[in-house]
Amino acid sequence: MLTSKNPLKNDLITEEVIEKKIELSKIKSDSSLDDASLEI
């Protein structure tokens, strides 16, 4: 059970990290929207 759950948890964590990195890269690319994005 534990061995089968660990890979799934790792996949979910990596997915979240990738999504956050994509969001950060979008914010950095749009410096004009930086302040508005941080307020949300």
C-alpha positions as CSV (number, residue, x, y, z in Angstrom):
1,M,0.0,0.0,0.0
2,L,2.7,2.5,1.0
3,T,4.8,1.8,-2.0
4,S,1.9,2.3,-4.4
5,K,0.8,5.6,-2.6
6,N,4.2,7.2,-2.6
7,P,4.6,7.6,-6.4
8,L,1.1,9.1,-6.6
9,K,1.9,11.6,-3.9
10,N,5.1,12.5,-5.6
11,D,3.3,13.0,-8.9
12,L,0.8,15.3,-7.2
13,I,3.5,17.3,-5.5
14,T,5.5,17.7,-8.8
15,E,2.3,18.7,-10.6
16,E,1.7,21.5,-8.0
17,V,5.3,22.6,-8.2
18,I,5.2,22.8,-12.0
19,E,1.9,24.7,-11.9
20,K,3.4,27.2,-9.4
21,K,6.5,27.6,-11.5
22,I,4.4,28.3,-14.6
23,E,2.3,30.9,-12.7
24,L,5.5,32.6,-11.4
25,S,7.0,32.6,-14.9
26,K,3.8,34.2,-16.3
27,I,3.9,36.9,-13.5
28,K,7.6,37.6,-14.3
29,S,6.9,37.8,-18.0
30,D,4.2,40.4,-17.4
31,S,5.8,43.0,-15.2
32,S,2.9,45.3,-15.7
33,L,0.5,42.8,-14.1
34,D,2.9,41.9,-11.3
35,D,1.3,44.1,-8.7
36,A,-2.2,43.1,-9.6
37,S,-1.3,39.4,-9.5
38,L,0.2,39.7,-6.1
39,E,-2.9,41.4,-4.7
40,I,-5.2,38.6,-5.7
